[in-house]
Amino acid sequence: MADLSKNDLKNIKEVFAEALEPFAMAIQTDFAEVKSEVAEVKSEVAEVKSDVRLMKFELQEVKGDVQEMKRNSSELFAKLDEFISFYKKQAQELTILQEQVRRLEDRIAKLESRG
């Protein structure tokens, strides 16, 4: 192959530059789109992170509320047990009193029938 002149090299360089220019522009456009999409994804990830932090905070509050409700329900059940026990005791006492009243009424009825 013959030696190429400076002019030939210049022409070859221009041909390559013209051929590669649209390719380079397409790559730049694609990179710009990718960069834009990456920025959008980063923004969405930051939003998700913020939402997760908020949910963690709210979950901690709910956890505290649940613990408080458990403690209160334990107290409530203890008081309810006391009340049921008191009610049963009163029911027994009323049964005893009813029996005493019945016996007294029987005695009064016997006394009235004698007199």
VMD Tcl script that draws the C-alpha trace (Angstrom):
set ca {
  {0.00 0.00 0.00}
  {1.29 3.35 -0.94}
  {2.16 6.00 1.56}
  {-0.72 8.28 2.34}
  {-0.27 11.96 2.06}
  {-1.22 14.43 4.72}
  {-4.16 15.45 2.59}
  {-5.32 11.85 2.31}
  {-5.05 11.42 6.07}
  {-6.98 14.63 6.56}
  {-9.73 13.42 4.23}
  {-9.92 10.05 5.98}
  {-10.11 11.82 9.33}
  {-12.97 14.03 8.09}
  {-14.83 11.00 6.72}
  {-14.52 9.22 10.07}
  {-15.56 12.36 11.95}
  {-18.61 12.77 9.74}
  {-19.50 9.09 10.11}
  {-19.01 9.03 13.86}
  {-20.67 12.37 14.65}
  {-24.29 11.07 14.46}
  {-23.28 8.05 16.55}
  {-21.65 10.30 19.15}
  {-24.73 12.54 19.22}
  {-27.00 9.52 19.65}
  {-24.84 8.28 22.54}
  {-24.92 11.71 24.16}
  {-28.71 11.81 23.82}
  {-29.00 8.31 25.30}
  {-26.70 9.22 28.19}
  {-28.74 12.36 28.87}
  {-31.91 10.23 29.01}
  {-30.23 7.69 31.29}
  {-28.96 10.49 33.52}
  {-32.47 11.95 33.70}
  {-33.97 8.56 34.55}
  {-31.31 7.91 37.21}
  {-32.07 11.31 38.76}
  {-35.78 10.42 38.77}
  {-35.07 7.05 40.40}
  {-32.87 8.74 43.03}
  {-35.71 11.16 43.77}
  {-38.20 8.29 44.13}
  {-35.78 6.35 46.35}
  {-35.37 9.42 48.57}
  {-39.16 9.70 48.79}
  {-39.47 6.01 49.68}
  {-36.78 6.39 52.36}
  {-38.68 9.34 53.79}
  {-41.92 7.34 53.79}
  {-40.17 4.41 55.50}
  {-38.79 6.72 58.21}
  {-42.29 8.14 58.75}
  {-43.79 4.66 58.93}
  {-41.13 3.57 61.44}
  {-41.96 6.58 63.60}
  {-45.70 5.90 63.37}
  {-45.14 2.21 64.06}
  {-43.22 3.07 67.22}
  {-46.13 5.24 68.34}
  {-48.59 2.44 67.61}
  {-46.37 -0.01 69.48}
  {-46.42 2.29 72.51}
  {-50.20 2.62 72.26}
  {-50.59 -1.17 72.06}
  {-48.40 -1.64 75.13}
  {-50.48 0.96 76.99}
  {-53.69 -0.79 75.90}
  {-52.32 -4.14 77.09}
  {-51.43 -2.65 80.45}
  {-54.83 -0.96 80.72}
  {-56.67 -4.10 79.67}
  {-54.82 -6.08 82.33}
  {-55.96 -3.55 84.92}
  {-59.48 -3.63 83.50}
  {-59.64 -7.43 83.66}
  {-58.37 -7.37 87.23}
  {-61.09 -4.86 88.19}
  {-63.68 -6.89 86.30}
  {-62.65 -10.03 88.18}
  {-63.03 -8.10 91.46}
  {-66.48 -6.91 90.40}
  {-67.62 -10.41 89.39}
  {-66.37 -11.80 92.69}
  {-68.20 -9.01 94.56}
  {-71.38 -9.71 92.56}
  {-71.22 -13.44 93.34}
  {-70.72 -12.69 97.04}
  {-73.73 -10.35 97.03}
  {-75.83 -12.96 95.22}
  {-74.95 -15.47 97.94}
  {-75.78 -12.97 100.67}
  {-79.13 -12.19 99.00}
  {-79.93 -15.91 98.84}
  {-79.17 -16.22 102.56}
  {-81.29 -13.12 103.35}
  {-84.17 -14.46 101.24}
  {-84.07 -17.70 103.19}
  {-84.05 -15.79 106.49}
  {-87.00 -13.64 105.35}
  {-88.90 -16.77 104.31}
  {-88.31 -18.36 107.72}
  {-89.39 -15.14 109.46}
  {-92.53 -14.99 107.34}
  {-93.27 -18.62 108.24}
  {-92.83 -17.84 111.95}
  {-95.08 -14.75 111.65}
  {-97.69 -16.82 109.85}
  {-97.58 -19.48 112.66}
  {-97.82 -16.78 115.34}
  {-100.78 -15.14 113.59}
  {-102.57 -18.45 113.24}
  {-102.24 -19.09 117.05}
  {-103.52 -15.77 118.06}
}
mol new
graphics top color blue
foreach p $ca { graphics top sphere $p radius 0.5 }
foreach p [lrange $ca 0 end-1] q [lrange $ca 1 end] { graphics top cylinder $p $q radius 0.2 }
display resetview
